[in-house]
Amino acid sequence: MFKIEIRNVSKVFRSVRTSEILALKDISFKVNEGEFITIVGPSGCGKSTLLYLIAGLETPTAGDILINGNRVNEPDPTCGIVFQEFRIFPWRTVFKNVLFGLEVQNRFPKDKQIELAKEYISMVGLTGFEDRYPKELSGGMKQRVAIAQTLICGPEIILMDEPLGSVDSLTREVLQHEIMRLWEREKKAILFVTHSIDEAIFLGTRVVVFSARPGVVKEIFDIDFPYPRTGKERTDPRFGSLRSRIWNLIEKEVIKSN
Amino acid sequence: MQRLTHFLRTFLKKWYPLVLLIFVWEFVSRTRLVDPFYLPPFSISMKALLEGLFVTGDVWFHIEMSLLRALAGLFSAILVGTGIGLLMARYAPANSFLDPLISIIFPTPKLALFPILIFWFGIGQMSKILLISMTCFFPIVVNTYAGVKNVDKYLVWNALTKGASGNQILYKVIIPAALPFIFTGIRVASSFAFILIVASEMIASNEGLGFFIISAERTFNSDMMFAGIMLISALGFGFDRLILYIQKKLFIWRDIGEERVSGI
């Protein structure tokens, strides 16, 4: 059984002002347990929409999405999602933000919840910042809070929607390594959407390349650099040739959309 | 002593125009540049006010009546306004039914409806509380609606994927996110409440600060009239400061700048 199975999924958006928009067209691929899938493609190719469909936040117009063999009908904490631009609750402190999932699910007794929250805060390196509000944190720190907030719910699948899109490039590299280490330790299935071809190759076991309007899967690449990856892979000629092959697939559209 | 001079200095730094105004007021009246019958000196009006408060003590009753009506009107409007605002934002049929009504009634000066209220409910408490409540209702309902509609969809989604129920989304996401808007509405409403309490008590009342001011005018007791005006403006100012203080404490998590729009 596959962890996630996406079968011929299409998504059409209807709005009053514009005509119908075909955001995703006939998407099919499967994700195994413990895989790190990265999805790369130009803006507006429906990458985020696909994550929302998998998370049960939107419903596909056609096709099916199965998680552990069951059809996705509604959001469920087994499928965690980290949103673009760190959507954490601004009125909650770091501690209260991380605690959120356990609090609403009323899982574990109170003292166990507190202990777990502290554990996850320290896992993402934010010990000492528990009482800060999000406005007092840097972009990278907010993203760590969002990751801890998702992980504490114990998801089997983690969806990440351009999680590093709005942090500076140095922080970005540090967080890439952290996310990779996290995945190696927990071995959860990750679907990671990004704009960066480099990031997609560096992190993923497979890279799914999307094209835009309508969003379709252009090609899927297996990336066989062994983990833990250190960054040296970037100088490997195979890395460079992958990068140019992926770029060639989406180049025309990126230029067109600008 | 040092703390006192520090306080005085910071006070003067901000409020020197007010101090200056009081000096000019005192000066033109004392020197009879303006007839003190029409403009009694600040000190005399202040004395009248302090006597009314602490010697005869008969001003308290008027303060009590005015505040009681203003607060009863304001709080009932908060209760109904936030409730209906939430309902409209969350339930489309309620919105499509109430929105046209609200857009028509909102710009109508509610004071124009006061005669009807007197006609129906007499000149007692009810007509005044209703007038204030009706007026305060609108800014609160409109701001609550806007606040709920402006809640970041992704915050709701985030809560949903963490296993929050519908009620939890309401109490843990929507209401906290909309609360700054609701408070903006409450602040506007409270200034309306102070305007209308004075107006309604001047029109039809035998007690309250509006009555106090208008009856001083009718008996040509100008220092009492100014005393009453100073008192009501001090109350209005104090109440606004109280709301600002609560906002500051409650929304400590907000970025500075967001709430500074009209926060003098």
Interface residues (C-beta under 8 A of the other chain):
Chain A: Y52 A55 G56 L57 P75 D76 P77 C79 G80 I81 F83 Q84 R87 I88 F89 P90 W91 R92 F100 G101 V104 Q105 Y133 P134 K135 Q149 T150 C153
Chain B: D152 Y154 L155 W157 N158 A159 L160 T161 K162 G163 A164 S165 Q168 K172 V173 P176 A177 F251 I252 W253 R254 D255
